[in-house]
Amino acid sequence: METTFKILLIFFLGFQIKLVAQIGSNKLPIPDKIFLESVNSSEDAEIIYFKKYIGEISKPKLIKRYIDSQKACKMVYSFRNGIQYTKDECSEVGSIVTITFPNYRKDELIKYIEWFFKSEWNVWNKNKSHYQPKEDGYAGCYIEIKQNKKGFYIEYYCGC
């Protein structure tokens, strides 16, 4: 009986180690230079990237509408590998984008931010969790890498 218990324990511990090793194992496809130049000034550059390099799962979901308009103010896009892009423009302050990257490591998100937001005016903080203008409060994009139980995600807004 004790031997069976030990064998089962070793099996489950080995299985757990394998699962932990797989967390954060996905890599983002590297966009080519021509692609990045072609979407450089596009407001939808990230969505175009995900459609081309990752693959769209479904059409975007409309979450809310303005009361006085038919224009969508919050859209959710779902892509392969569990990536989800949410753009919320319901506030009068501006738009906030949240992109979830389940099963991706933080260094993959850092690369992603540098592909789409690299600027001579922005800098990383010490632990590379915030990328923002050198002078706090200046116009530009304020990007933060966060983590929850599902994995890493990026949240950002661009403005004055």
MODELLER restraints for C-alpha pairs under 7 A, 6 or more apart:
rsr = mdl.restraints
at = mdl.atoms
rsr.add(forms.Gaussian(group=physical.xy_distance, feature=features.Distance(at['CA:23:A'], at['CA:103:A']), mean=5.38, stdev=0.5))
rsr.add(forms.Gaussian(group=physical.xy_distance, feature=features.Distance(at['CA:24:A'], at['CA:103:A']), mean=3.96, stdev=0.5))
rsr.add(forms.Gaussian(group=physical.xy_distance, feature=features.Distance(at['CA:24:A'], at['CA:104:A']), mean=4.10, stdev=0.5))
rsr.add(forms.Gaussian(group=physical.xy_distance, feature=features.Distance(at['CA:24:A'], at['CA:105:A']), mean=4.63, stdev=0.5))
rsr.add(forms.Gaussian(group=physical.xy_distance, feature=features.Distance(at['CA:25:A'], at['CA:103:A']), mean=6.01, stdev=0.5))
rsr.add(forms.Gaussian(group=physical.xy_distance, feature=features.Distance(at['CA:25:A'], at['CA:104:A']), mean=5.93, stdev=0.5))
rsr.add(forms.Gaussian(group=physical.xy_distance, feature=features.Distance(at['CA:25:A'], at['CA:105:A']), mean=6.88, stdev=0.5))
rsr.add(forms.Gaussian(group=physical.xy_distance, feature=features.Distance(at['CA:26:A'], at['CA:103:A']), mean=5.85, stdev=0.5))
rsr.add(forms.Gaussian(group=physical.xy_distance, feature=features.Distance(at['CA:26:A'], at['CA:104:A']), mean=5.05, stdev=0.5))
rsr.add(forms.Gaussian(group=physical.xy_distance, feature=features.Distance(at['CA:27:A'], at['CA:104:A']), mean=6.53, stdev=0.5))
rsr.add(forms.Gaussian(group=physical.xy_distance, feature=features.Distance(at['CA:27:A'], at['CA:108:A']), mean=6.47, stdev=0.5))
rsr.add(forms.Gaussian(group=physical.xy_distance, feature=features.Distance(at['CA:28:A'], at['CA:108:A']), mean=6.44, stdev=0.5))
rsr.add(forms.Gaussian(group=physical.xy_distance, feature=features.Distance(at['CA:29:A'], at['CA:53:A']), mean=6.24, stdev=0.5))
rsr.add(forms.Gaussian(group=physical.xy_distance, feature=features.Distance(at['CA:39:A'], at['CA:45:A']), mean=5.19, stdev=0.5))
rsr.add(forms.Gaussian(group=physical.xy_distance, feature=features.Distance(at['CA:50:A'], at['CA:79:A']), mean=6.87, stdev=0.5))
rsr.add(forms.Gaussian(group=physical.xy_distance, feature=features.Distance(at['CA:54:A'], at['CA:79:A']), mean=6.61, stdev=0.5))
rsr.add(forms.Gaussian(group=physical.xy_distance, feature=features.Distance(at['CA:54:A'], at['CA:80:A']), mean=5.91, stdev=0.5))
rsr.add(forms.Gaussian(group=physical.xy_distance, feature=features.Distance(at['CA:55:A'], at['CA:79:A']), mean=5.65, stdev=0.5))
rsr.add(forms.Gaussian(group=physical.xy_distance, feature=features.Distance(at['CA:55:A'], at['CA:80:A']), mean=5.58, stdev=0.5))
rsr.add(forms.Gaussian(group=physical.xy_distance, feature=features.Distance(at['CA:56:A'], at['CA:78:A']), mean=6.23, stdev=0.5))
rsr.add(forms.Gaussian(group=physical.xy_distance, feature=features.Distance(at['CA:56:A'], at['CA:79:A']), mean=4.32, stdev=0.5))
rsr.add(forms.Gaussian(group=physical.xy_distance, feature=features.Distance(at['CA:56:A'], at['CA:80:A']), mean=6.16, stdev=0.5))
rsr.add(forms.Gaussian(group=physical.xy_distance, feature=features.Distance(at['CA:57:A'], at['CA:78:A']), mean=5.64, stdev=0.5))
rsr.add(forms.Gaussian(group=physical.xy_distance, feature=features.Distance(at['CA:57:A'], at['CA:79:A']), mean=4.94, stdev=0.5))
rsr.add(forms.Gaussian(group=physical.xy_distance, feature=features.Distance(at['CA:57:A'], at['CA:80:A']), mean=5.97, stdev=0.5))
rsr.add(forms.Gaussian(group=physical.xy_distance, feature=features.Distance(at['CA:58:A'], at['CA:78:A']), mean=6.18, stdev=0.5))
rsr.add(forms.Gaussian(group=physical.xy_distance, feature=features.Distance(at['CA:59:A'], at['CA:77:A']), mean=6.85, stdev=0.5))
rsr.add(forms.Gaussian(group=physical.xy_distance, feature=features.Distance(at['CA:60:A'], at['CA:75:A']), mean=6.22, stdev=0.5))
rsr.add(forms.Gaussian(group=physical.xy_distance, feature=features.Distance(at['CA:60:A'], at['CA:76:A']), mean=5.40, stdev=0.5))
rsr.add(forms.Gaussian(group=physical.xy_distance, feature=features.Distance(at['CA:60:A'], at['CA:77:A']), mean=4.55, stdev=0.5))
rsr.add(forms.Gaussian(group=physical.xy_distance, feature=features.Distance(at['CA:61:A'], at['CA:75:A']), mean=5.58, stdev=0.5))
rsr.add(forms.Gaussian(group=physical.xy_distance, feature=features.Distance(at['CA:61:A'], at['CA:76:A']), mean=5.10, stdev=0.5))
rsr.add(forms.Gaussian(group=physical.xy_distance, feature=features.Distance(at['CA:61:A'], at['CA:77:A']), mean=6.54, stdev=0.5))
rsr.add(forms.Gaussian(group=physical.xy_distance, feature=features.Distance(at['CA:62:A'], at['CA:72:A']), mean=6.34, stdev=0.5))
rsr.add(forms.Gaussian(group=physical.xy_distance, feature=features.Distance(at['CA:62:A'], at['CA:74:A']), mean=6.18, stdev=0.5))
rsr.add(forms.Gaussian(group=physical.xy_distance, feature=features.Distance(at['CA:62:A'], at['CA:75:A']), mean=4.90, stdev=0.5))
rsr.add(forms.Gaussian(group=physical.xy_distance, feature=features.Distance(at['CA:62:A'], at['CA:76:A']), mean=6.72, stdev=0.5))
rsr.add(forms.Gaussian(group=physical.xy_distance, feature=features.Distance(at['CA:63:A'], at['CA:74:A']), mean=5.33, stdev=0.5))
rsr.add(forms.Gaussian(group=physical.xy_distance, feature=features.Distance(at['CA:63:A'], at['CA:75:A']), mean=5.89, stdev=0.5))
rsr.add(forms.Gaussian(group=physical.xy_distance, feature=features.Distance(at['CA:64:A'], at['CA:72:A']), mean=6.18, stdev=0.5))
rsr.add(forms.Gaussian(group=physical.xy_distance, feature=features.Distance(at['CA:64:A'], at['CA:73:A']), mean=5.85, stdev=0.5))
rsr.add(forms.Gaussian(group=physical.xy_distance, feature=features.Distance(at['CA:64:A'], at['CA:74:A']), mean=5.52, stdev=0.5))
rsr.add(forms.Gaussian(group=physical.xy_distance, feature=features.Distance(at['CA:65:A'], at['CA:71:A']), mean=6.08, stdev=0.5))
rsr.add(forms.Gaussian(group=physical.xy_distance, feature=features.Distance(at['CA:65:A'], at['CA:72:A']), mean=4.78, stdev=0.5))
rsr.add(forms.Gaussian(group=physical.xy_distance, feature=features.Distance(at['CA:65:A'], at['CA:73:A']), mean=5.45, stdev=0.5))
rsr.add(forms.Gaussian(group=physical.xy_distance, feature=features.Distance(at['CA:66:A'], at['CA:72:A']), mean=6.80, stdev=0.5))
rsr.add(forms.Gaussian(group=physical.xy_distance, feature=features.Distance(at['CA:66:A'], at['CA:73:A']), mean=6.41, stdev=0.5))
rsr.add(forms.Gaussian(group=physical.xy_distance, feature=features.Distance(at['CA:73:A'], at['CA:88:A']), mean=6.01, stdev=0.5))
rsr.add(forms.Gaussian(group=physical.xy_distance, feature=features.Distance(at['CA:73:A'], at['CA:89:A']), mean=4.73, stdev=0.5))
rsr.add(forms.Gaussian(group=physical.xy_distance, feature=features.Distance(at['CA:73:A'], at['CA:90:A']), mean=4.87, stdev=0.5))
rsr.add(forms.Gaussian(group=physical.xy_distance, feature=features.Distance(at['CA:74:A'], at['CA:87:A']), mean=5.59, stdev=0.5))
rsr.add(forms.Gaussian(group=physical.xy_distance, feature=features.Distance(at['CA:74:A'], at['CA:88:A']), mean=4.30, stdev=0.5))
rsr.add(forms.Gaussian(group=physical.xy_distance, feature=features.Distance(at['CA:74:A'], at['CA:89:A']), mean=5.78, stdev=0.5))
rsr.add(forms.Gaussian(group=physical.xy_distance, feature=features.Distance(at['CA:74:A'], at['CA:90:A']), mean=6.37, stdev=0.5))
rsr.add(forms.Gaussian(group=physical.xy_distance, feature=features.Distance(at['CA:75:A'], at['CA:86:A']), mean=5.73, stdev=0.5))
rsr.add(forms.Gaussian(group=physical.xy_distance, feature=features.Distance(at['CA:75:A'], at['CA:87:A']), mean=5.45, stdev=0.5))
rsr.add(forms.Gaussian(group=physical.xy_distance, feature=features.Distance(at['CA:75:A'], at['CA:88:A']), mean=6.63, stdev=0.5))
rsr.add(forms.Gaussian(group=physical.xy_distance, feature=features.Distance(at['CA:76:A'], at['CA:84:A']), mean=6.97, stdev=0.5))
rsr.add(forms.Gaussian(group=physical.xy_distance, feature=features.Distance(at['CA:76:A'], at['CA:85:A']), mean=5.75, stdev=0.5))
rsr.add(forms.Gaussian(group=physical.xy_distance, feature=features.Distance(at['CA:76:A'], at['CA:86:A']), mean=4.42, stdev=0.5))
rsr.add(forms.Gaussian(group=physical.xy_distance, feature=features.Distance(at['CA:76:A'], at['CA:87:A']), mean=6.62, stdev=0.5))
rsr.add(forms.Gaussian(group=physical.xy_distance, feature=features.Distance(at['CA:77:A'], at['CA:84:A']), mean=5.70, stdev=0.5))
rsr.add(forms.Gaussian(group=physical.xy_distance, feature=features.Distance(at['CA:77:A'], at['CA:85:A']), mean=5.05, stdev=0.5))
rsr.add(forms.Gaussian(group=physical.xy_distance, feature=features.Distance(at['CA:77:A'], at['CA:86:A']), mean=6.31, stdev=0.5))
rsr.add(forms.Gaussian(group=physical.xy_distance, feature=features.Distance(at['CA:78:A'], at['CA:84:A']), mean=4.67, stdev=0.5))
rsr.add(forms.Gaussian(group=physical.xy_distance, feature=features.Distance(at['CA:78:A'], at['CA:85:A']), mean=6.53, stdev=0.5))
rsr.add(forms.Gaussian(group=physical.xy_distance, feature=features.Distance(at['CA:82:A'], at['CA:101:A']), mean=6.82, stdev=0.5))
rsr.add(forms.Gaussian(group=physical.xy_distance, feature=features.Distance(at['CA:82:A'], at['CA:102:A']), mean=6.06, stdev=0.5))
rsr.add(forms.Gaussian(group=physical.xy_distance, feature=features.Distance(at['CA:83:A'], at['CA:99:A']), mean=6.98, stdev=0.5))
rsr.add(forms.Gaussian(group=physical.xy_distance, feature=features.Distance(at['CA:83:A'], at['CA:100:A']), mean=5.45, stdev=0.5))
rsr.add(forms.Gaussian(group=physical.xy_distance, feature=features.Distance(at['CA:83:A'], at['CA:101:A']), mean=5.02, stdev=0.5))
rsr.add(forms.Gaussian(group=physical.xy_distance, feature=features.Distance(at['CA:83:A'], at['CA:102:A']), mean=6.58, stdev=0.5))
rsr.add(forms.Gaussian(group=physical.xy_distance, feature=features.Distance(at['CA:84:A'], at['CA:99:A']), mean=5.53, stdev=0.5))
rsr.add(forms.Gaussian(group=physical.xy_distance, feature=features.Distance(at['CA:84:A'], at['CA:100:A']), mean=5.22, stdev=0.5))
rsr.add(forms.Gaussian(group=physical.xy_distance, feature=features.Distance(at['CA:85:A'], at['CA:98:A']), mean=5.97, stdev=0.5))
rsr.add(forms.Gaussian(group=physical.xy_distance, feature=features.Distance(at['CA:85:A'], at['CA:99:A']), mean=4.47, stdev=0.5))
rsr.add(forms.Gaussian(group=physical.xy_distance, feature=features.Distance(at['CA:85:A'], at['CA:100:A']), mean=6.70, stdev=0.5))
rsr.add(forms.Gaussian(group=physical.xy_distance, feature=features.Distance(at['CA:86:A'], at['CA:97:A']), mean=5.59, stdev=0.5))
rsr.add(forms.Gaussian(group=physical.xy_distance, feature=features.Distance(at['CA:86:A'], at['CA:98:A']), mean=5.19, stdev=0.5))
rsr.add(forms.Gaussian(group=physical.xy_distance, feature=features.Distance(at['CA:86:A'], at['CA:99:A']), mean=6.25, stdev=0.5))
rsr.add(forms.Gaussian(group=physical.xy_distance, feature=features.Distance(at['CA:87:A'], at['CA:95:A']), mean=6.70, stdev=0.5))
rsr.add(forms.Gaussian(group=physical.xy_distance, feature=features.Distance(at['CA:87:A'], at['CA:96:A']), mean=5.93, stdev=0.5))
rsr.add(forms.Gaussian(group=physical.xy_distance, feature=features.Distance(at['CA:87:A'], at['CA:97:A']), mean=4.53, stdev=0.5))
rsr.add(forms.Gaussian(group=physical.xy_distance, feature=features.Distance(at['CA:87:A'], at['CA:98:A']), mean=6.63, stdev=0.5))
rsr.add(forms.Gaussian(group=physical.xy_distance, feature=features.Distance(at['CA:88:A'], at['CA:95:A']), mean=5.38, stdev=0.5))
rsr.add(forms.Gaussian(group=physical.xy_distance, feature=features.Distance(at['CA:88:A'], at['CA:96:A']), mean=5.28, stdev=0.5))
rsr.add(forms.Gaussian(group=physical.xy_distance, feature=features.Distance(at['CA:88:A'], at['CA:97:A']), mean=6.30, stdev=0.5))
rsr.add(forms.Gaussian(group=physical.xy_distance, feature=features.Distance(at['CA:89:A'], at['CA:95:A']), mean=4.28, stdev=0.5))
rsr.add(forms.Gaussian(group=physical.xy_distance, feature=features.Distance(at['CA:89:A'], at['CA:96:A']), mean=6.66, stdev=0.5))
rsr.add(forms.Gaussian(group=physical.xy_distance, feature=features.Distance(at['CA:95:A'], at['CA:157:A']), mean=6.08, stdev=0.5))
rsr.add(forms.Gaussian(group=physical.xy_distance, feature=features.Distance(at['CA:96:A'], at['CA:156:A']), mean=5.76, stdev=0.5))
rsr.add(forms.Gaussian(group=physical.xy_distance, feature=features.Distance(at['CA:96:A'], at['CA:157:A']), mean=4.83, stdev=0.5))
rsr.add(forms.Gaussian(group=physical.xy_distance, feature=features.Distance(at['CA:97:A'], at['CA:155:A']), mean=5.63, stdev=0.5))
rsr.add(forms.Gaussian(group=physical.xy_distance, feature=features.Distance(at['CA:97:A'], at['CA:156:A']), mean=5.36, stdev=0.5))
rsr.add(forms.Gaussian(group=physical.xy_distance, feature=features.Distance(at['CA:97:A'], at['CA:157:A']), mean=6.33, stdev=0.5))
rsr.add(forms.Gaussian(group=physical.xy_distance, feature=features.Distance(at['CA:98:A'], at['CA:153:A']), mean=6.98, stdev=0.5))
rsr.add(forms.Gaussian(group=physical.xy_distance, feature=features.Distance(at['CA:98:A'], at['CA:154:A']), mean=5.59, stdev=0.5))
rsr.add(forms.Gaussian(group=physical.xy_distance, feature=features.Distance(at['CA:98:A'], at['CA:155:A']), mean=4.40, stdev=0.5))
rsr.add(forms.Gaussian(group=physical.xy_distance, feature=features.Distance(at['CA:98:A'], at['CA:156:A']), mean=6.63, stdev=0.5))
rsr.add(forms.Gaussian(group=physical.xy_distance, feature=features.Distance(at['CA:99:A'], at['CA:153:A']), mean=5.51, stdev=0.5))
rsr.add(forms.Gaussian(group=physical.xy_distance, feature=features.Distance(at['CA:99:A'], at['CA:154:A']), mean=5.18, stdev=0.5))
rsr.add(forms.Gaussian(group=physical.xy_distance, feature=features.Distance(at['CA:99:A'], at['CA:155:A']), mean=6.53, stdev=0.5))
rsr.add(forms.Gaussian(group=physical.xy_distance, feature=features.Distance(at['CA:100:A'], at['CA:152:A']), mean=6.40, stdev=0.5))
rsr.add(forms.Gaussian(group=physical.xy_distance, feature=features.Distance(at['CA:100:A'], at['CA:153:A']), mean=4.25, stdev=0.5))
rsr.add(forms.Gaussian(group=physical.xy_distance, feature=features.Distance(at['CA:100:A'], at['CA:154:A']), mean=6.51, stdev=0.5))
rsr.add(forms.Gaussian(group=physical.xy_distance, feature=features.Distance(at['CA:101:A'], at['CA:151:A']), mean=6.61, stdev=0.5))
rsr.add(forms.Gaussian(group=physical.xy_distance, feature=features.Distance(at['CA:101:A'], at['CA:152:A']), mean=5.64, stdev=0.5))
rsr.add(forms.Gaussian(group=physical.xy_distance, feature=features.Distance(at['CA:101:A'], at['CA:153:A']), mean=5.48, stdev=0.5))
rsr.add(forms.Gaussian(group=physical.xy_distance, feature=features.Distance(at['CA:102:A'], at['CA:150:A']), mean=5.87, stdev=0.5))
rsr.add(forms.Gaussian(group=physical.xy_distance, feature=features.Distance(at['CA:102:A'], at['CA:151:A']), mean=4.88, stdev=0.5))
rsr.add(forms.Gaussian(group=physical.xy_distance, feature=features.Distance(at['CA:102:A'], at['CA:152:A']), mean=6.31, stdev=0.5))
rsr.add(forms.Gaussian(group=physical.xy_distance, feature=features.Distance(at['CA:103:A'], at['CA:151:A']), mean=6.30, stdev=0.5))
rsr.add(forms.Gaussian(group=physical.xy_distance, feature=features.Distance(at['CA:104:A'], at['CA:152:A']), mean=6.94, stdev=0.5))
rsr.add(forms.Gaussian(group=physical.xy_distance, feature=features.Distance(at['CA:106:A'], at['CA:152:A']), mean=6.63, stdev=0.5))
rsr.add(forms.Gaussian(group=physical.xy_distance, feature=features.Distance(at['CA:121:A'], at['CA:133:A']), mean=5.42, stdev=0.5))
rsr.add(forms.Gaussian(group=physical.xy_distance, feature=features.Distance(at['CA:121:A'], at['CA:134:A']), mean=5.99, stdev=0.5))
rsr.add(forms.Gaussian(group=physical.xy_distance, feature=features.Distance(at['CA:122:A'], at['CA:131:A']), mean=6.37, stdev=0.5))
rsr.add(forms.Gaussian(group=physical.xy_distance, feature=features.Distance(at['CA:122:A'], at['CA:132:A']), mean=4.89, stdev=0.5))
rsr.add(forms.Gaussian(group=physical.xy_distance, feature=features.Distance(at['CA:122:A'], at['CA:133:A']), mean=4.05, stdev=0.5))
rsr.add(forms.Gaussian(group=physical.xy_distance, feature=features.Distance(at['CA:122:A'], at['CA:134:A']), mean=5.33, stdev=0.5))
rsr.add(forms.Gaussian(group=physical.xy_distance, feature=features.Distance(at['CA:123:A'], at['CA:131:A']), mean=5.50, stdev=0.5))
rsr.add(forms.Gaussian(group=physical.xy_distance, feature=features.Distance(at['CA:123:A'], at['CA:132:A']), mean=5.69, stdev=0.5))
rsr.add(forms.Gaussian(group=physical.xy_distance, feature=features.Distance(at['CA:123:A'], at['CA:133:A']), mean=6.20, stdev=0.5))
rsr.add(forms.Gaussian(group=physical.xy_distance, feature=features.Distance(at['CA:123:A'], at['CA:134:A']), mean=5.73, stdev=0.5))
rsr.add(forms.Gaussian(group=physical.xy_distance, feature=features.Distance(at['CA:124:A'], at['CA:130:A']), mean=5.71, stdev=0.5))
rsr.add(forms.Gaussian(group=physical.xy_distance, feature=features.Distance(at['CA:124:A'], at['CA:131:A']), mean=4.51, stdev=0.5))
rsr.add(forms.Gaussian(group=physical.xy_distance, feature=features.Distance(at['CA:124:A'], at['CA:132:A']), mean=6.79, stdev=0.5))
rsr.add(forms.Gaussian(group=physical.xy_distance, feature=features.Distance(at['CA:125:A'], at['CA:131:A']), mean=6.65, stdev=0.5))
rsr.add(forms.Gaussian(group=physical.xy_distance, feature=features.Distance(at['CA:129:A'], at['CA:144:A']), mean=5.56, stdev=0.5))
rsr.add(forms.Gaussian(group=physical.xy_distance, feature=features.Distance(at['CA:129:A'], at['CA:145:A']), mean=4.85, stdev=0.5))
rsr.add(forms.Gaussian(group=physical.xy_distance, feature=features.Distance(at['CA:130:A'], at['CA:143:A']), mean=5.67, stdev=0.5))
rsr.add(forms.Gaussian(group=physical.xy_distance, feature=features.Distance(at['CA:130:A'], at['CA:144:A']), mean=4.52, stdev=0.5))
rsr.add(forms.Gaussian(group=physical.xy_distance, feature=features.Distance(at['CA:130:A'], at['CA:145:A']), mean=6.42, stdev=0.5))
rsr.add(forms.Gaussian(group=physical.xy_distance, feature=features.Distance(at['CA:131:A'], at['CA:142:A']), mean=6.14, stdev=0.5))
rsr.add(forms.Gaussian(group=physical.xy_distance, feature=features.Distance(at['CA:131:A'], at['CA:143:A']), mean=5.12, stdev=0.5))
rsr.add(forms.Gaussian(group=physical.xy_distance, feature=features.Distance(at['CA:131:A'], at['CA:144:A']), mean=6.44, stdev=0.5))
rsr.add(forms.Gaussian(group=physical.xy_distance, feature=features.Distance(at['CA:132:A'], at['CA:141:A']), mean=5.94, stdev=0.5))
rsr.add(forms.Gaussian(group=physical.xy_distance, feature=features.Distance(at['CA:132:A'], at['CA:142:A']), mean=4.58, stdev=0.5))
rsr.add(forms.Gaussian(group=physical.xy_distance, feature=features.Distance(at['CA:132:A'], at['CA:143:A']), mean=6.14, stdev=0.5))
rsr.add(forms.Gaussian(group=physical.xy_distance, feature=features.Distance(at['CA:133:A'], at['CA:140:A']), mean=6.17, stdev=0.5))
rsr.add(forms.Gaussian(group=physical.xy_distance, feature=features.Distance(at['CA:138:A'], at['CA:160:A']), mean=6.29, stdev=0.5))
rsr.add(forms.Gaussian(group=physical.xy_distance, feature=features.Distance(at['CA:139:A'], at['CA:159:A']), mean=5.47, stdev=0.5))
rsr.add(forms.Gaussian(group=physical.xy_distance, feature=features.Distance(at['CA:139:A'], at['CA:160:A']), mean=3.94, stdev=0.5))
rsr.add(forms.Gaussian(group=physical.xy_distance, feature=features.Distance(at['CA:140:A'], at['CA:158:A']), mean=5.38, stdev=0.5))
rsr.add(forms.Gaussian(group=physical.xy_distance, feature=features.Distance(at['CA:140:A'], at['CA:159:A']), mean=5.45, stdev=0.5))
rsr.add(forms.Gaussian(group=physical.xy_distance, feature=features.Distance(at['CA:140:A'], at['CA:160:A']), mean=6.43, stdev=0.5))
rsr.add(forms.Gaussian(group=physical.xy_distance, feature=features.Distance(at['CA:141:A'], at['CA:156:A']), mean=6.86, stdev=0.5))
rsr.add(forms.Gaussian(group=physical.xy_distance, feature=features.Distance(at['CA:141:A'], at['CA:157:A']), mean=5.72, stdev=0.5))
rsr.add(forms.Gaussian(group=physical.xy_distance, feature=features.Distance(at['CA:141:A'], at['CA:158:A']), mean=3.98, stdev=0.5))
rsr.add(forms.Gaussian(group=physical.xy_distance, feature=features.Distance(at['CA:141:A'], at['CA:159:A']), mean=6.43, stdev=0.5))
rsr.add(forms.Gaussian(group=physical.xy_distance, feature=features.Distance(at['CA:142:A'], at['CA:156:A']), mean=5.48, stdev=0.5))
rsr.add(forms.Gaussian(group=physical.xy_distance, feature=features.Distance(at['CA:142:A'], at['CA:157:A']), mean=5.63, stdev=0.5))
rsr.add(forms.Gaussian(group=physical.xy_distance, feature=features.Distance(at['CA:142:A'], at['CA:158:A']), mean=6.15, stdev=0.5))
rsr.add(forms.Gaussian(group=physical.xy_distance, feature=features.Distance(at['CA:143:A'], at['CA:154:A']), mean=6.92, stdev=0.5))
rsr.add(forms.Gaussian(group=physical.xy_distance, feature=features.Distance(at['CA:143:A'], at['CA:155:A']), mean=5.93, stdev=0.5))
rsr.add(forms.Gaussian(group=physical.xy_distance, feature=features.Distance(at['CA:143:A'], at['CA:156:A']), mean=4.32, stdev=0.5))
rsr.add(forms.Gaussian(group=physical.xy_distance, feature=features.Distance(at['CA:143:A'], at['CA:157:A']), mean=6.81, stdev=0.5))
rsr.add(forms.Gaussian(group=physical.xy_distance, feature=features.Distance(at['CA:144:A'], at['CA:154:A']), mean=5.70, stdev=0.5))
rsr.add(forms.Gaussian(group=physical.xy_distance, feature=features.Distance(at['CA:144:A'], at['CA:155:A']), mean=5.40, stdev=0.5))
rsr.add(forms.Gaussian(group=physical.xy_distance, feature=features.Distance(at['CA:144:A'], at['CA:156:A']), mean=6.20, stdev=0.5))
rsr.add(forms.Gaussian(group=physical.xy_distance, feature=features.Distance(at['CA:145:A'], at['CA:152:A']), mean=6.92, stdev=0.5))
rsr.add(forms.Gaussian(group=physical.xy_distance, feature=features.Distance(at['CA:145:A'], at['CA:153:A']), mean=5.84, stdev=0.5))
rsr.add(forms.Gaussian(group=physical.xy_distance, feature=features.Distance(at['CA:145:A'], at['CA:154:A']), mean=4.64, stdev=0.5))
rsr.add(forms.Gaussian(group=physical.xy_distance, feature=features.Distance(at['CA:145:A'], at['CA:155:A']), mean=6.59, stdev=0.5))
rsr.add(forms.Gaussian(group=physical.xy_distance, feature=features.Distance(at['CA:146:A'], at['CA:152:A']), mean=5.68, stdev=0.5))
rsr.add(forms.Gaussian(group=physical.xy_distance, feature=features.Distance(at['CA:146:A'], at['CA:153:A']), mean=5.35, stdev=0.5))
rsr.add(forms.Gaussian(group=physical.xy_distance, feature=features.Distance(at['CA:146:A'], at['CA:154:A']), mean=6.13, stdev=0.5))
rsr.add(forms.Gaussian(group=physical.xy_distance, feature=features.Distance(at['CA:147:A'], at['CA:153:A']), mean=6.01, stdev=0.5))
